[in-house]
Amino acid sequence: MALSRVGQVRSWEKSPGQLVCDADIDADRLIRERLTAIDPEAGWLSEETVDNAARLERARLWVVDPIDGTRDYLRGRPGWAVSIALVEGDRVVLGVLDAPARGEQWRAVRGLGATRNGVAVRAGRRTDLAGARVATDALPKADRDLVAVPRPNSIALRMAMVAADEADLLATLRWGHEWDIAAAALIVEEAGAVVTDALGGVLRFNSKRGGAFGVLAAAAGIHAAAVERLGPRAREAKGRG
């Protein structure tokens, strides 16, 4: 395990390409303490805590990423957020993203809409996939009809961009964790966009695996076209994984 220090924060790779730092661990501990005080009966699933199968028996579950976008956090960039979701059964009922370096607080309650800094957000109404905005550093050749826009390191914030009509599409084609997407998935949905796994399937939370095969968040008018375009790639990637 290689250690490095950015300012006064120690960081290391917990797995190849997966950074963690002291702030992740400290934030996880504090958030768990505060949320457990709010709802001591709820289970717990977090990036920085060893998973416990007992969560599967709980009616409610906190799903937390204490710092989503650690790489940006360590580099002093604003593209990171604290992600907190409350799951009942297999559905997210409350989602919160706090991005203090951006001055943003995102909230969603199932059935009550989504807000950023207290102002309602609504996804775009695009109906043509060509020209859709995607938060990415570069687009593959097959997707050059799309438009790249600047991306934060946090996948939750990239999903929130779809909710706020600052992007039209976010897609990942690999296995991922519930804590990365749970809060943002509800924000996207409550803003009127559509969010599924990479193959267009319904996302279910508090699963045994604690994850899903990719995520596809898109304006409602282009989601089906995005599933059709990306489906062959997603099936190929899933077969390899």
Backbone torsions as a table, in degrees:
resi	resn	phi	psi	omega
1	MET	NA	113.2	-179.3
2	ALA	-86.9	127.9	178.8
3	LEU	-100.5	144.5	171.2
4	SER	-138.2	167.1	-179.4
5	ARG	-133.2	122.3	175.1
6	VAL	-109.8	112.4	-171.1
7	GLY	63.4	-120.1	177.8
8	GLN	-110.0	15.9	-176.8
9	VAL	-107.2	121.6	175.1
10	ARG	-78.7	141.8	175.9
11	SER	-137.9	157.1	179.0
12	TRP	-158.0	166.6	176.9
13	GLU	-94.7	118.7	176.3
14	LYS	-81.6	-21.6	169.6
15	SER	-154.2	163.8	-176.4
16	PRO	-53.4	120.7	178.2
17	GLY	82.2	-2.0	-178.2
18	GLN	-108.7	102.2	-177.4
19	LEU	-83.9	145.9	171.0
20	VAL	-141.0	153.4	-179.6
21	CYS	-140.4	171.3	179.7
22	ASP	-55.3	-37.5	-178.1
23	ALA	-63.9	-36.0	175.6
24	ASP	-57.6	-48.5	-176.1
25	ILE	-66.6	-44.4	-179.2
26	ASP	-65.0	-42.6	179.9
27	ALA	-65.2	-40.0	178.8
28	ASP	-59.4	-44.9	-178.4
29	ARG	-63.2	-45.1	-178.5
30	LEU	-66.6	-44.9	-178.8
31	ILE	-63.1	-41.7	179.7
32	ARG	-63.1	-42.1	178.7
33	GLU	-59.3	-45.7	-176.8
34	ARG	-70.2	-41.9	-177.6
35	LEU	-72.3	-35.8	176.7
36	THR	-63.2	-34.6	176.7
37	ALA	-66.2	-34.0	178.8
38	ILE	-72.0	-44.5	-176.6
39	ASP	-142.4	84.7	-176.3
40	PRO	-67.5	-14.4	-179.1
41	GLU	-87.1	-12.7	-177.0
42	ALA	-76.3	147.3	174.0
43	GLY	-76.8	-177.2	-172.7
44	TRP	-142.6	130.2	173.3
45	LEU	-138.6	117.2	-176.2
46	SER	-142.5	151.6	178.8
47	GLU	-61.4	-31.6	-172.5
48	GLU	-105.3	18.2	177.7
49	THR	-128.2	138.1	177.0
50	VAL	-60.6	129.6	-177.4
51	ASP	-66.1	147.3	178.8
52	ASN	-130.9	122.1	-176.5
53	ALA	-62.2	-13.8	178.9
54	ALA	-61.4	-22.8	180.0
55	ARG	-60.8	-28.1	-176.8
56	LEU	-65.3	-20.1	-179.1
57	GLU	-91.5	-4.8	-176.2
58	ARG	-87.8	144.1	177.9
59	ALA	-70.7	-29.9	179.8
60	ARG	-129.2	155.4	-176.4
61	LEU	-147.0	130.9	168.3
62	TRP	-85.1	130.4	177.9
63	VAL	-120.0	117.5	-166.2
64	VAL	-133.5	135.5	163.9
65	ASP	-119.3	106.5	-173.4
66	PRO	-63.1	-33.3	170.5
67	ILE	-141.9	101.4	174.6
68	ASP	-88.5	115.3	-174.6
69	GLY	102.0	41.7	-177.5
70	THR	-55.8	-35.2	-178.4
71	ARG	-60.3	-43.6	176.9
72	ASP	-67.1	-38.3	178.5
73	TYR	-58.3	-46.3	-177.6
74	LEU	-68.4	-29.1	-178.8
75	ARG	-88.5	2.0	-179.4
76	GLY	73.7	22.3	177.6
77	ARG	-97.2	158.3	-172.7
78	PRO	-86.5	1.1	-171.4
79	GLY	-85.0	49.1	177.9
80	TRP	-135.5	160.4	-177.3
81	ALA	-155.6	157.3	169.4
82	VAL	-91.7	127.3	-175.3
83	SER	-117.3	123.6	-178.9
84	ILE	-134.5	128.6	177.1
85	ALA	-132.0	147.6	171.5
86	LEU	-112.4	124.8	-177.8
87	VAL	-109.1	134.9	170.7
88	GLU	-119.5	125.2	-172.3
89	GLY	66.1	-113.3	177.2
90	ASP	-124.1	17.4	-177.8
91	ARG	-121.6	143.3	174.6
92	VAL	-76.6	131.3	178.8
93	VAL	-113.5	-16.0	179.1
94	LEU	-145.0	130.6	178.6
95	GLY	-133.3	134.1	-179.1
96	VAL	-134.7	130.9	170.0
97	LEU	-123.8	124.4	173.0
98	ASP	-112.9	120.3	179.0
99	ALA	-120.8	78.0	-171.7
100	PRO	-62.0	-32.6	-179.4
101	ALA	-70.1	-18.2	177.0
102	ARG	-103.3	-4.2	-177.4
103	GLY	67.0	35.0	-175.7
104	GLU	-122.6	136.8	172.0
105	GLN	-129.4	115.5	-178.8
106	TRP	-103.6	139.9	179.5
107	ARG	-139.7	145.4	171.2
108	ALA	-149.3	137.7	172.2
109	VAL	-124.0	132.8	-176.1
110	ARG	-55.5	125.8	178.3
111	GLY	86.1	-4.9	-175.8
112	LEU	-119.9	7.3	175.9
113	GLY	89.0	-178.7	-177.8
114	ALA	-129.9	147.1	-179.7
115	THR	-135.5	157.3	167.3
116	ARG	-126.1	120.7	-176.4
117	ASN	52.2	39.1	175.6
118	GLY	82.8	-3.2	-178.9
119	VAL	-105.7	131.0	-178.5
120	ALA	-59.3	139.1	175.0
121	VAL	-113.3	147.4	178.1
122	ARG	-135.9	136.5	177.7
123	ALA	-70.2	162.3	-179.5
124	GLY	-72.5	170.1	-177.0
125	ARG	-112.2	24.2	-179.4
126	ARG	-57.6	139.7	177.9
127	THR	-119.3	-9.2	177.7
128	ASP	-108.4	127.2	179.4
129	LEU	-66.2	-40.5	177.1
130	ALA	-60.1	131.0	-178.4
131	GLY	90.7	-3.2	-179.8
132	ALA	-64.4	141.3	180.0
133	ARG	-85.5	132.6	-179.5
134	VAL	-129.2	128.2	177.9
135	ALA	-78.6	101.1	-175.2
136	THR	-157.3	158.7	176.3
137	ASP	-78.9	-31.9	-178.7
138	ALA	-158.0	148.1	178.6
139	LEU	-104.1	139.4	174.4
140	PRO	-65.4	160.1	-176.2
141	LYS	-55.9	-37.3	-177.3
142	ALA	-68.4	-13.9	-176.3
143	ASP	-118.0	26.1	-177.9
144	ARG	-69.8	-7.1	174.6
145	ASP	-82.9	-4.5	175.1
146	LEU	-91.8	172.5	-175.9
147	VAL	-122.1	120.8	178.7
148	ALA	-79.6	134.3	173.6
149	VAL	-125.3	158.0	-175.3
150	PRO	-56.3	141.6	-175.3
151	ARG	-116.7	133.3	166.3
152	PRO	-77.2	159.1	179.2
153	ASN	-67.1	-32.5	-178.4
154	SER	-70.2	122.2	176.5
155	ILE	-66.8	-32.4	178.0
156	ALA	-61.6	-41.0	177.9
157	LEU	-69.4	-34.0	175.9
158	ARG	-65.4	-37.4	174.8
159	MET	-66.4	-41.5	179.9
160	ALA	-62.3	-29.5	176.3
161	MET	-60.5	-35.8	176.1
162	VAL	-65.3	-41.1	179.4
163	ALA	-61.8	-33.8	-175.0
164	ALA	-96.2	10.1	-179.4
165	ASP	60.3	34.9	172.8
166	GLU	-104.0	-8.5	172.2
167	ALA	-151.0	161.7	-179.7
168	ASP	-110.8	-16.3	-171.1
169	LEU	-154.4	137.1	171.2
170	LEU	-137.0	128.1	179.9
171	ALA	-142.2	137.8	168.6
172	THR	-126.8	142.9	-175.0
173	LEU	-119.9	54.5	178.7
174	ARG	-156.3	164.7	176.0
175	TRP	-64.3	136.1	178.9
176	GLY	-137.0	179.2	-174.2
177	HIS	-107.2	149.0	179.9
178	GLU	-60.3	-36.2	-176.7
179	TRP	-65.3	-21.7	178.8
180	ASP	-71.5	-31.1	-165.9
181	ILE	-124.8	-12.4	-169.0
182	ALA	-58.7	-54.7	-178.0
183	ALA	-62.6	-46.1	-177.5
184	ALA	-66.1	-31.9	179.6
185	ALA	-60.2	-42.1	178.9
186	LEU	-69.5	-38.7	177.7
187	ILE	-59.7	-44.7	178.3
188	VAL	-61.2	-48.2	-177.4
189	GLU	-63.6	-44.5	-178.1
190	GLU	-70.6	-17.6	175.6
191	ALA	-86.5	-0.4	175.8
192	GLY	97.1	4.0	175.1
193	ALA	-92.7	-178.2	-177.8
194	VAL	-120.4	136.3	178.3
195	VAL	-133.5	130.2	-178.6
196	THR	-141.4	-177.3	168.5
197	ASP	-76.8	-178.8	-172.9
198	ALA	-66.1	-19.3	-179.2
199	LEU	-100.2	5.8	179.6
200	GLY	89.4	8.6	-179.3
201	GLY	-84.0	158.4	179.9
202	VAL	-66.8	135.5	176.0
203	LEU	-82.0	128.5	176.0
204	ARG	-119.2	133.6	-175.9
205	PHE	-108.1	167.7	-169.9
206	ASN	57.0	44.8	176.7
207	SER	-84.3	162.4	178.7
208	LYS	-58.5	-40.6	-177.8
209	ARG	-75.8	-25.3	-177.5
210	GLY	72.2	26.3	-178.9
211	GLY	-163.2	-176.8	-179.7
212	ALA	-146.6	162.0	176.4
213	PHE	-84.3	93.8	176.1
214	GLY	71.3	177.3	176.3
215	VAL	-146.2	143.3	178.1
216	LEU	-133.8	108.0	178.1
217	ALA	-112.3	128.7	-174.8
218	ALA	-154.6	154.8	169.6
219	ALA	-52.9	141.5	-172.3
220	ALA	-55.7	-35.3	-175.9
221	GLY	-73.2	-12.1	-179.1
222	ILE	-121.7	-0.6	-174.7
223	HIS	-61.7	-45.8	-178.6
224	ALA	-61.9	-40.4	178.6
225	ALA	-66.2	-36.4	178.2
226	ALA	-66.7	-41.0	176.7
227	VAL	-61.5	-42.8	-179.5
228	GLU	-63.7	-42.3	-179.0
229	ARG	-69.8	-45.4	-172.5
230	LEU	-87.2	-14.5	-176.6
231	GLY	-53.0	-50.4	179.7
232	PRO	-59.1	-39.8	178.2
233	ARG	-67.0	-39.6	-179.5
234	ALA	-65.2	-43.2	-179.5
235	ARG	-65.6	-38.5	177.6
236	GLU	-64.5	-45.5	-179.5
237	ALA	-64.8	-38.9	179.6
238	LYS	-66.7	-36.7	177.7
239	GLY	-64.0	-35.8	178.9
240	ARG	-73.2	-29.6	-175.6
241	GLY	-85.2	NA	NA
